[in-house]
């Protein structure tokens, strides 16, 4: 398991990337019962109002935390946890198709409002 945080960030919000988790781990999490979401290549500004865990079926993404030039990269086969409160830009180089789950969120999913292409 790899984890990356933005150096110098006062809040130290950390994106965690688990590369190629086992089928038993994915089954234990119930990934296949989670909703699916996808987007074409582009840049998307996102704010996560709840922690998101997602499993990428396909795609390639670089995530830049707001105010930082450091990035976290992940893609197909990765299980990713994005912390609540993170504002970031997703630079999608290969179209994304993923299963996702938000932790106890009563707000709309941030991913569904992400299409500010710059």
DSSP file (Angstrom, degrees, kcal/mol; ACC not computed):
  #  RESIDUE AA STRUCTURE BP1 BP2  ACC     N-H-->O    O-->H-N    N-H-->O    O-->H-N    TCO  KAPPA ALPHA  PHI   PSI    X-CA   Y-CA   Z-CA
    1    1 A X              0   0    0      0, 0.0     2,-0.4     0, 0.0    17,-0.2   0.000 360.0 360.0 360.0 133.8    0.0    0.0    0.0
    2    2 A X  E     -A   17   0A   0     15,-2.7    15,-2.5     2,-0.0     2,-0.4  -0.886 360.0-169.8-113.0 145.6    1.3    3.4   -0.9
    3    3 A X  E     -A   16   0A   0     -2,-0.4     2,-0.4    13,-0.2    13,-0.2  -0.998   0.4-168.9-136.8 143.3    0.2    6.6    0.6
    4    4 A X  E     -A   15   0A   0     11,-2.4    11,-1.6    -2,-0.4     2,-0.3  -0.986   3.5-176.5-133.4 137.9    1.0   10.1   -0.5
    5    5 A X  E     -A   14   0A   0     -2,-0.4     2,-0.8     9,-0.2     9,-0.2  -0.887  36.6-102.1-127.3 163.8    0.4   13.5    1.1
    6    6 A X    >   -     0   0    0      7,-0.7     3,-1.8    -2,-0.3     6,-0.2  -0.760  40.2-127.8 -86.8 113.6    1.0   17.0    0.0
    7    7 A X  T 3  S+     0   0    0     -2,-0.8    63,-0.1     1,-0.3     3,-0.1  -0.312  91.6  17.2 -60.6 140.7    4.2   18.3    1.6
    8    8 A X  T 3  S+     0   0    0      1,-0.3     2,-0.4     2,-0.1    -1,-0.3   0.430  87.7 140.6  80.1  -2.8    3.8   21.6    3.3
    9    9 A X    <   -     0   0    0     -3,-1.8    -1,-0.3     1,-0.2     3,-0.2  -0.600  47.7-147.8 -76.1 129.4    0.0   21.2    3.4
   10   10 A X  S    S+     0   0    0     -2,-0.4    -1,-0.2     1,-0.2    -2,-0.1   0.837  98.1  43.5 -69.0 -30.6   -1.3   22.5    6.7
   11   11 A X  S    S-     0   0    0      2,-0.1    -1,-0.2    -3,-0.0    -2,-0.1   0.653  93.0-146.9 -89.5 -14.7   -4.1   20.0    6.8
   12   12 A X        -     0   0    0     -6,-0.2     2,-0.4    -3,-0.2    -2,-0.1   0.889  23.5-177.2  50.4  46.0   -2.0   17.1    5.6
   13   13 A X        -     0   0    0     -7,-0.1    -7,-0.7    72,-0.1     2,-0.5  -0.639  11.7-153.8 -74.5 129.0   -4.9   15.5    3.7
   14   14 A X  E     -A    5   0A   0     -2,-0.4     2,-0.5    -9,-0.2    69,-0.3  -0.909  15.4-150.9-117.4 128.8   -3.6   12.2    2.3
   15   15 A X  E     -A    4   0A   0    -11,-1.6   -11,-2.4    -2,-0.5     2,-0.5  -0.839  20.4-152.8 -89.8 129.0   -4.7   10.2   -0.7
   16   16 A X  E     -AB   3  81A   0     65,-2.4    65,-2.7    -2,-0.5     2,-0.5  -0.902   8.8-166.8-107.4 130.7   -4.1    6.5   -0.1
   17   17 A X  E     -AB   2  80A   0    -15,-2.5   -15,-2.7    -2,-0.5     2,-0.7  -0.971   6.6-167.3-120.5 121.9   -3.5    4.2   -3.1
   18   18 A X  E >   - B   0  79A   0     61,-3.2    61,-2.6    -2,-0.5     3,-0.6  -0.934  22.5-139.8-107.0 110.6   -3.5    0.4   -2.8
   19   19 A X  E 3   - B   0  78A   0     -2,-0.7    59,-0.2     1,-0.2    58,-0.1  -0.547  69.3 -19.1 -77.5 128.2   -2.1   -1.0   -6.0
   20   20 A X  T 3  S-     0   0    0     57,-0.9    -1,-0.2    -2,-0.3    58,-0.2   0.892  78.5-156.0  44.7  62.6   -3.8   -4.1   -7.4
   21   21 A X    <   -     0   0    0     56,-0.6    -1,-0.1    -3,-0.6     5,-0.0  -0.281  27.0 -93.1 -63.6 155.3   -5.7   -5.3   -4.3
   22   22 A X     >  -     0   0    0      1,-0.1     4,-2.2     4,-0.0     5,-0.2  -0.217  27.5-115.3 -67.6 158.1   -6.5   -9.0   -4.2
   23   23 A X  H  > S+     0   0    0      1,-0.2     4,-2.4     2,-0.2     5,-0.2   0.860 118.4  55.4 -61.2 -35.1   -9.9  -10.3   -5.4
   24   24 A X  H  > S+     0   0    0      2,-0.2     4,-2.4     1,-0.2    -1,-0.2   0.884 106.7  49.8 -67.4 -36.7  -10.7  -11.4   -1.9
   25   25 A X  H  > S+     0   0    0      2,-0.2     4,-1.8     1,-0.2    -2,-0.2   0.930 112.2  47.4 -64.7 -45.2  -10.1   -7.8   -0.6
   26   26 A X  H  X>S+     0   0    0     -4,-2.2     5,-2.0     1,-0.2     4,-0.9   0.894 113.2  48.7 -63.3 -40.1  -12.3   -6.4   -3.3
   27   27 A X  H ><5S+     0   0    0     -4,-2.4     3,-0.6     1,-0.2    -1,-0.2   0.904 108.2  54.1 -65.5 -42.2  -15.0   -9.0   -2.6
   28   28 A X  H 3<5S+     0   0    0     -4,-2.4    -1,-0.2     1,-0.2    -2,-0.2   0.861 110.3  47.3 -59.3 -38.2  -14.8   -8.2    1.2
   29   29 A X  H 3<5S-     0   0    0     -4,-1.8    -1,-0.2    -5,-0.1    -2,-0.2   0.656 108.4-127.3 -78.3 -16.5  -15.4   -4.5    0.4
   30   30 A X  T XX5 +     0   0    0     -4,-0.9     3,-2.1    -3,-0.6     4,-0.5   0.829  45.5 166.1  73.6  32.1  -18.3   -5.4   -1.9
   31   31 A X  G >4< +     0   0    0     -5,-2.0     3,-1.9     1,-0.3    69,-0.1   0.853  67.4  59.5 -48.9 -45.3  -16.9   -3.3   -4.7
   32   32 A X  G 34 S+     0   0    0      1,-0.3    -1,-0.3    -6,-0.2    -5,-0.1   0.675 101.8  54.7 -65.1 -16.0  -19.2   -4.8   -7.4
   33   33 A X  G <4 S+     0   0    0     -3,-2.1    -1,-0.3     2,-0.1    -2,-0.2   0.550  88.9  99.0 -91.2  -8.0  -22.3   -3.5   -5.4
   34   34 A X  S << S-     0   0    0     -3,-1.9    67,-0.1    -4,-0.5    -4,-0.0  -0.431  85.1 -98.1 -75.6 152.9  -21.0    0.1   -5.4
   35   35 A X  E     -C  100   0A   0     65,-0.6    65,-2.1    -2,-0.1     2,-0.3  -0.231  37.7-126.8 -63.3 160.6  -22.3    2.6   -8.0
   36   36 A X  E     +C   99   0A   0     63,-0.2     2,-0.3    -4,-0.0    63,-0.2  -0.824  27.0 176.7-110.9 152.7  -20.2    3.3  -11.1
   37   37 A X  E     +C   98   0A   0     61,-2.4    61,-2.9    -2,-0.3     2,-0.3  -0.985   1.6 177.6-148.8 149.8  -19.0    6.6  -12.4
   38   38 A X  E     -C   97   0A   0     -2,-0.3     2,-0.3    59,-0.2    59,-0.2  -0.972   7.5-171.4-149.7 164.6  -16.9    7.6  -15.4
   39   39 A X  E     -C   96   0A   0     57,-1.6    57,-2.2    -2,-0.3     3,-0.1  -0.986  25.3-113.7-154.6 153.8  -15.5   10.6  -17.2
   40   40 A X        -     0   0    0     -2,-0.3    52,-0.2    55,-0.2    54,-0.1  -0.301  55.9 -69.1 -79.5 171.0  -13.6   11.4  -20.4
   41   41 A X  S    S+     0   0    0     52,-0.2     2,-0.3    50,-0.1    52,-0.2  -0.290  86.9  92.5 -57.3 146.9  -10.0   12.8  -20.4
   42   42 A X  E    S-D   92   0A   0     50,-1.7    50,-2.9    -3,-0.1     2,-0.5  -0.926  76.1 -69.2 155.1-175.8   -9.8   16.4  -19.2
   43   43 A X  E     -D   91   0A   0     -2,-0.3    75,-0.5    48,-0.2     2,-0.4  -0.943  43.2-173.1-113.0 131.5   -9.1   18.4  -16.1
   44   44 A X  E     -D   90   0A   0     46,-2.4    46,-3.2    -2,-0.5     2,-0.6  -0.985  17.6-144.7-128.9 127.8  -11.7   18.5  -13.3
   45   45 A X  E     -D   89   0A   0     -2,-0.4     2,-0.3    71,-0.4    71,-0.2  -0.823  30.7-179.9 -92.1 125.2  -11.8   20.6  -10.2
   46   46 A X  E     -D   88   0A   0     42,-3.1    42,-2.8    -2,-0.6     2,-0.4  -0.923  25.2-165.7-128.9 148.8  -13.2   18.7   -7.2
   47   47 A X  E     -D   87   0A   0     -2,-0.3     2,-0.8    40,-0.2    40,-0.2  -0.989  20.1-143.8-130.0 125.1  -14.0   19.2   -3.6
   48   48 A X        +     0   0    0     38,-2.6    37,-3.9    -2,-0.4    38,-0.2  -0.793  18.7 179.5 -95.0 110.6  -14.7   16.1   -1.5
   49   49 A X  S    S+     0   0    0     -2,-0.8     2,-0.3    35,-0.2    -1,-0.1   0.494  76.5  26.3 -86.1  -5.1  -17.3   16.7    1.1
   50   50 A X  S    S-     0   0    0     33,-0.1     2,-0.2    36,-0.1    35,-0.1  -0.976  99.2 -88.4-149.2 155.6  -17.1   13.1    2.3
   51   51 A X        -     0   0    0     52,-0.3    52,-2.5    -2,-0.3     2,-0.4  -0.487  45.3-156.4 -65.7 133.6  -14.3   10.5    2.2
   52   52 A X  E     -EF  82 102A   0     30,-2.3    30,-3.3    50,-0.2     2,-0.5  -0.942  13.1-167.9-115.2 136.1  -14.5    8.5   -1.1
   53   53 A X  E     +EF  81 101A   0     48,-2.7    48,-2.0    -2,-0.4     2,-0.3  -0.989  20.5 174.2-114.8 130.7  -13.1    5.1   -1.6
   54   54 A X  E     -EF  80 100A   0     26,-2.8    26,-3.2    -2,-0.5     2,-0.5  -0.972  27.0-150.3-139.3 153.8  -13.0    4.1   -5.3
   55   55 A X  E     -EF  79  99A   0     44,-2.4    44,-2.3    -2,-0.3     2,-0.6  -0.983  22.0-138.7-123.6 118.5  -11.7    1.2   -7.4
   56   56 A X  E     - F   0  98A   0     22,-2.2    21,-3.4    -2,-0.5    42,-0.2  -0.663  20.0-178.7 -84.4 120.4  -10.6    2.1  -11.0
   57   57 A X  E    S-     0   0A   0     40,-2.6     2,-0.3    -2,-0.6    41,-0.2   0.812  77.9 -10.3 -81.1 -35.2  -11.7   -0.4  -13.6
   58   58 A X  E    S+ F   0  97A   0     39,-1.7    39,-2.0    18,-0.1    -1,-0.4  -0.973  93.5  73.0-155.2 163.1   -9.9    1.7  -16.2
   59   59 A X  E     -     0   0A   0     -2,-0.3    17,-1.8    37,-0.2     2,-0.3  -0.473  54.1-114.8 120.9 170.1   -8.3    5.1  -16.6
   60   60 A X  E     +GF  75  94A   0     34,-1.7    33,-1.9    15,-0.2    34,-1.4  -0.956  32.4 179.0-148.6 127.0   -5.2    7.0  -15.6
   61   61 A X  E     -GF  74  92A   0     13,-2.9    13,-2.1    -2,-0.3     2,-0.4  -0.972  21.8-162.4-135.8 141.9   -5.3   10.1  -13.3
   62   62 A X  E     -GF  73  91A   0     29,-1.7    29,-3.2    -2,-0.3     2,-0.5  -0.997  20.1-157.1-116.7 129.1   -2.9   12.6  -11.7
   63   63 A X  E     -GF  72  90A   0      9,-2.9     9,-1.9    -2,-0.4     2,-0.5  -0.931   6.2-166.7-112.3 127.3   -4.4   14.4   -8.8
   64   64 A X  E     -GF  71  89A   0     25,-2.4    25,-2.4    -2,-0.5     7,-0.2  -0.956  19.8-132.6-111.8 120.5   -3.0   17.8   -7.7
   65   65 A X  E >   - F   0  88A   0      5,-0.6     3,-2.0    -2,-0.5    23,-0.3  -0.440  43.1 -86.0 -67.2 146.1   -4.1   19.2   -4.3
   66   66 A X  T 3  S+     0   0    0     21,-2.9    -1,-0.1     1,-0.3    21,-0.1  -0.282 115.3  13.5 -55.1 130.5   -5.2   22.8   -4.4
   67   67 A X  T 3  S+     0   0    0      1,-0.2     2,-0.3    -3,-0.1    -1,-0.3   0.600 110.0  99.9  80.1  12.1   -2.3   25.1   -4.1
   68   68 A X    <   -     0   0    0     -3,-2.0    -1,-0.2     2,-0.1   -60,-0.0  -0.955  57.8-157.5-131.4 149.3    0.3   22.4   -4.7
   69   69 A X        +     0   0    0     -2,-0.3     2,-0.2    -3,-0.1    -1,-0.1   0.468  69.7 102.7 -98.5  -4.3    2.4   21.3   -7.6
   70   70 A X        -     0   0    0    -63,-0.1    -5,-0.6    -5,-0.1     2,-0.3  -0.502  57.4-161.9 -74.8 146.5    2.9   17.8   -6.1
   71   71 A X  E     -G   64   0A   0     -7,-0.2     2,-0.4    -2,-0.2    -7,-0.2  -0.913  19.3-145.9-131.6 160.0    0.7   15.0   -7.6
   72   72 A X  E     -G   63   0A   0     -9,-1.9    -9,-2.9    -2,-0.3     2,-0.4  -0.988  22.1-155.2-119.0 131.9   -0.6   11.5   -6.8
   73   73 A X  E     +G   62   0A   0     -2,-0.4     2,-0.3   -11,-0.2   -11,-0.2  -0.882  21.8 154.4-112.2 141.6   -1.0    9.1   -9.7
   74   74 A X  E     +G   61   0A   0    -13,-2.1   -13,-2.9    -2,-0.4     2,-0.2  -0.974   6.3 160.8-154.8 165.6   -3.3    6.1   -9.9
   75   75 A X  E >   -G   60   0A   0     -2,-0.3     3,-2.0   -15,-0.2   -19,-0.3  -0.823  46.7  -6.7-162.2-161.6   -5.1    4.1  -12.6
   76   76 A X  T 3  S+     0   0    0    -17,-1.8   -19,-0.2     1,-0.3    -1,-0.1  -0.149 122.9  22.1 -50.2 132.6   -6.8    0.9  -13.5
   77   77 A X  T 3  S+     0   0    0    -21,-3.4   -57,-0.9     1,-0.3   -56,-0.6   0.393  95.2 123.4  90.6  -2.5   -6.6   -1.8  -10.8
   78   78 A X  E <   -B   19   0A   0     -3,-2.0   -22,-2.2   -22,-0.2     2,-0.6  -0.751  52.6-148.2 -97.9 140.6   -6.0    0.7   -8.0
   79   79 A X  E     -BE  18  55A   0    -61,-2.6   -61,-3.2    -2,-0.4     2,-0.4  -0.934  27.1-169.6-102.0 119.7   -8.1    1.1   -4.8
   80   80 A X  E     -BE  17  54A   0    -26,-3.2   -26,-2.8    -2,-0.6     2,-0.5  -0.912  18.5-161.3-121.9 136.2   -8.0    4.7   -3.8
   81   81 A X  E     -BE  16  53A   0    -65,-2.7   -65,-2.4    -2,-0.4     2,-0.5  -0.977   9.3-167.3-116.9 123.3   -9.1    6.5   -0.6
   82   82 A X  E     - E   0  52A   0    -30,-3.3   -30,-2.3    -2,-0.5   -67,-0.2  -0.938  22.9-123.0-112.0 124.5   -9.6   10.3   -0.9
   83   83 A X    >   -     0   0    0     -2,-0.5     3,-1.5   -69,-0.3   -35,-0.2  -0.284  26.1 -99.8 -73.2 150.3  -10.0   12.2    2.4
   84   84 A X  T 3  S+     0   0    0      1,-0.2   -35,-0.2   -35,-0.1    -1,-0.1  -0.389 107.9  29.4 -59.2 137.5  -13.0   14.4    3.3
   85   85 A X  T 3  S+     0   0    0    -37,-3.9     2,-0.3     1,-0.3    -1,-0.2   0.330  82.2 140.8  95.1  -7.8  -12.2   18.1    2.8
   86   86 A X    <   -     0   0    0     -3,-1.5   -38,-2.6   -38,-0.2     2,-0.5  -0.554  33.2-164.9 -75.6 127.6   -9.7   17.7   -0.1
   87   87 A X  E     +D   47   0A   0     -2,-0.3   -21,-2.9   -40,-0.2     2,-0.3  -0.952  30.6 143.4-105.8 130.6   -9.9   20.3   -2.9
   88   88 A X  E     -DF  46  65A   0    -42,-2.8   -42,-3.1    -2,-0.5     2,-0.5  -0.946  48.4-113.6-157.3 171.7   -8.0   19.1   -5.9
   89   89 A X  E     -DF  45  64A   0    -25,-2.4   -25,-2.4    -2,-0.3     2,-0.6  -0.986  22.4-149.1-117.7 127.5   -7.7   18.9   -9.7
   90   90 A X  E     -DF  44  63A   0    -46,-3.2   -46,-2.4    -2,-0.5     2,-0.8  -0.871   5.9-162.9 -93.7 120.9   -8.0   15.6  -11.5
   91   91 A X  E     -DF  43  62A   0    -29,-3.2   -29,-1.7    -2,-0.6     2,-0.7  -0.880  12.5-164.7-103.0  98.8   -5.9   15.5  -14.6
   92   92 A X  E     +DF  42  61A   0    -50,-2.9   -50,-1.7    -2,-0.8   -31,-0.2  -0.768  20.6 169.5 -92.8 113.7   -7.4   12.5  -16.5
   93   93 A X  E    S+     0   0A   0    -33,-1.9     2,-0.4    -2,-0.7    -1,-0.2   0.733  74.8  34.7 -94.6 -26.3   -5.2   11.3  -19.3
   94   94 A X  E    S- F   0  60A   0    -34,-1.4   -34,-1.7   -54,-0.1    -1,-0.3  -0.999 105.2 -93.3-128.9 129.5   -7.2    8.1  -20.0
   95   95 A X  E     -     0   0A   0     -2,-0.4     2,-0.4   -36,-0.2   -55,-0.2  -0.021  44.6-129.0 -43.6 137.1  -11.0    8.0  -19.5
   96   96 A X  E     +C   39   0A   0    -57,-2.2   -57,-1.6   -37,-0.2     2,-0.4  -0.739  28.6 175.0 -97.9 138.3  -12.0    6.8  -16.0
   97   97 A X  E     +CF  38  58A   0    -39,-2.0   -40,-2.6    -2,-0.4   -39,-1.7  -0.963  25.2 157.1-135.6 120.1  -14.5    4.1  -15.2
   98   98 A X  E     -CF  37  56A   0    -61,-2.9   -61,-2.4    -2,-0.4     2,-0.4  -0.961  43.5-128.2-145.3 157.7  -14.7    3.3  -11.5
   99   99 A X  E     -CF  36  55A   0    -44,-2.3   -44,-2.4    -2,-0.3     2,-0.3  -0.851  40.0-175.6 -96.3 143.9  -16.8    1.9   -8.6
  100  100 A X  E     -CF  35  54A   0    -65,-2.1   -65,-0.6    -2,-0.4     2,-0.3  -0.971  20.6-170.7-144.3 158.6  -17.1    4.4   -5.7
  101  101 A X  E     - F   0  53A   0    -48,-2.0   -48,-2.7    -2,-0.3     2,-0.4  -0.982  12.6-149.0-147.8 135.4  -18.4    4.7   -2.2
  102  102 A X  E     - F   0  52A   0     -2,-0.3     2,-0.6   -50,-0.2     3,-0.4  -0.871  24.3-119.6-104.8 140.5  -18.8    7.8    0.0
  103  103 A X  S    S-     0   0    0    -52,-2.5   -52,-0.3    -2,-0.4    -2,-0.0  -0.695  78.1 -37.5 -81.7 119.8  -18.5    7.4    3.8
  104  104 A X  S    S+     0   0    0     -2,-0.6     2,-0.5     1,-0.2    -1,-0.2   0.800  87.8 162.1  31.4  62.6  -21.7    8.6    5.5
  105  105 A X        -     0   0    0     -3,-0.4    -1,-0.2     1,-0.1    -3,-0.1  -0.917  30.0-179.6-110.7 132.0  -22.4   11.5    3.2
  106  106 A X        +     0   0    0     -2,-0.5     2,-0.2     2,-0.1    -1,-0.1   0.343  64.0  87.8-105.3   4.3  -25.8   13.2    3.0
  107  107 A X  S    S-     0   0    0      1,-0.1     3,-0.1   -58,-0.1    -2,-0.1  -0.602  93.7 -84.2 -97.8 161.4  -24.5   15.6    0.3
  108  108 A X        -     0   0    0     -2,-0.2     2,-0.2     1,-0.1   -59,-0.2  -0.266  59.3 -88.4 -60.0 152.7  -24.5   15.0   -3.5
  109  109 A X    >   -     0   0    0      1,-0.2     3,-1.1    -3,-0.1     4,-0.4  -0.455  29.7-140.7 -65.8 127.8  -21.5   13.1   -4.7
  110  110 A X  G >  S+     0   0    0      1,-0.3     3,-1.6    -2,-0.2    -1,-0.2   0.856  99.1  62.7 -57.3 -35.2  -18.7   15.5   -5.5
  111  111 A X  G >  S+     0   0    0      1,-0.3     3,-1.2     2,-0.2    -1,-0.3   0.816  95.0  59.9 -62.1 -29.6  -17.7   13.4   -8.6
  112  112 A X  G <  S+     0   0    0     -3,-1.1    -1,-0.3     1,-0.3    -2,-0.2   0.638 108.0  44.9 -76.6 -10.1  -21.1   14.1  -10.2
  113  113 A X  G <  S+     0   0    0     -3,-1.6    -1,-0.3    -4,-0.4    -2,-0.2   0.052  86.1 103.1-113.8  25.0  -20.5   17.8  -10.2
  114  114 A X    <   +     0   0    0     -3,-1.2     2,-1.3     1,-0.2   -69,-0.3   0.286  35.6 112.1 -96.5  11.4  -16.9   17.7  -11.4
  115  115 A X        +     0   0    0     -3,-0.2     2,-1.2   -71,-0.1    -1,-0.2  -0.153  26.8 131.6 -93.5  50.3  -17.1   18.7  -15.0
  116  116 A X        -     0   0    0     -2,-1.3     2,-0.5   -71,-0.2   -71,-0.4  -0.768  41.8-165.4 -89.8  89.6  -15.3   22.1  -15.0
  117  117 A X              0   0    0     -2,-1.2   -73,-0.1     1,-0.2    -2,-0.1  -0.675 360.0 360.0 -83.3 124.0  -13.0   21.4  -17.9
  118  118 A X              0   0    0     -2,-0.5    -1,-0.2   -75,-0.5   -74,-0.1   0.398 360.0 360.0-113.4 360.0  -10.2   23.9  -18.1
